[in-house]
Amino acid sequence: MGTEDGADEVPLSEAVRLSGAELGGPLGARATLVQFSTAFCQPCRATRRVLSEVAGMVDGVEHIEVDAEERLELVRRLEVRRTPTVLVLDGEGRVVRRAAGQPRRVDVIAALGRVV
């Protein structure tokens, strides 16, 4: 997923696995787009729109937004350093890609194409 900072693929052997209960929403059957945001983050609003649109276009994909300020334990565990940070989870909840900064729709679709 391309952003101003680029994206990282996460080797499956090192992938963290997350549940819907941890994230506060249901995981997608095929993939989940997890967005860490804060209330006053301007790029987070645009990121929310992009991720919601993409999730609506692809069957089995969900978008979950996590308030970073309310979920500090999860932010620390996942080493989220800025908002927005986007994680792409596979159908089993494993983090397979991550990116910081506002993503472009085409890059989100490409990242999902590698997962679904």
C-alpha positions in Angstrom: 0.0 0.0 0.0 1.6 3.3 -1.0 1.6 6.3 1.3 3.9 9.1 1.7 6.0 6.8 4.0 5.5 3.7 1.9 4.3 0.3 3.2 5.7 -2.7 4.7 4.8 -6.3 4.0 4.9 -8.4 7.2 6.3 -11.9 6.9 3.6 -14.4 7.9 6.0 -16.0 10.3 6.1 -12.7 12.2 2.5 -11.7 11.7 0.5 -10.6 14.7 -3.0 -12.0 14.8 -5.9 -9.8 15.9 -9.5 -10.6 16.7 -12.7 -8.6 16.2 -13.1 -8.3 19.9 -9.6 -6.6 20.3 -10.4 -4.2 17.4 -14.0 -3.5 18.4 -15.7 -4.8 15.2 -16.2 -7.8 13.1 -13.4 -9.0 10.9 -14.0 -9.5 7.2 -14.2 -13.1 5.9 -11.5 -12.3 3.3 -9.7 -9.3 4.7 -10.0 -6.4 7.1 -8.7 -2.8 6.8 -7.8 -1.5 10.3 -7.3 2.2 10.6 -5.7 3.9 13.7 -6.9 7.4 14.0 -7.1 10.4 16.4 -9.9 13.0 16.7 -7.9 15.9 15.3 -6.1 14.0 12.5 -7.0 15.7 9.2 -5.6 12.9 7.0 -7.6 10.4 9.0 -10.9 11.7 7.7 -9.8 11.2 4.1 -8.4 7.8 5.0 -11.7 6.8 6.5 -13.5 7.6 3.3 -11.0 5.7 1.1 -11.0 2.6 3.3 -14.8 2.6 3.6 -15.3 2.9 -0.1 -12.8 0.1 -0.9 -14.4 -2.2 1.8 -17.8 -1.5 0.2 -16.5 -2.5 -3.2 -14.9 -5.8 -2.3 -17.0 -8.7 -0.9 -15.8 -10.1 2.4 -13.7 -7.0 3.3 -14.5 -4.9 6.4 -13.1 -1.6 7.6 -12.5 -1.0 11.3 -11.4 2.3 12.7 -9.6 2.3 16.1 -9.4 5.5 18.2 -5.6 5.4 19.0 -6.1 7.6 22.1 -8.7 5.2 23.6 -6.7 2.1 22.8 -3.2 2.9 23.9 -2.4 -0.7 24.9 -3.1 -1.8 21.4 -1.2 1.1 19.9 1.9 0.2 22.0 1.6 -3.5 21.2 1.4 -2.9 17.4 4.0 -0.1 17.6 1.7 2.5 15.9 3.8 5.7 15.8 1.5 8.1 13.9 -2.0 8.4 12.6 -3.4 7.4 10.3 -1.8 4.0 10.3 -3.5 1.3 8.3 -3.1 -2.5 8.8 -4.3 -5.0 6.3 -5.4 -8.3 7.9 -6.0 -11.5 6.0 -9.1 -13.6 6.5 -7.6 -15.1 9.7 -6.8 -11.8 11.3 -3.1 -11.8 10.6 -1.4 -8.5 9.9 0.0 -8.9 6.4 0.7 -5.2 5.5 1.0 -1.9 7.2 1.4 1.7 6.2 1.5 5.1 7.9 0.1 8.2 6.3 -2.9 8.7 4.0 -3.2 5.9 1.4 -4.4 6.2 -2.2 -7.4 4.2 -3.2 -5.5 2.4 -5.9 -2.8 1.3 -3.5 -5.4 0.0 -1.0 -7.0 -2.0 -3.8 -3.6 -3.4 -4.8 -2.8 -4.4 -1.2 -6.1 -6.2 -0.9 -5.4 -7.9 -4.2 -2.4 -9.6 -2.6 -4.5 -10.8 0.3 -7.9 -11.9 -1.1 
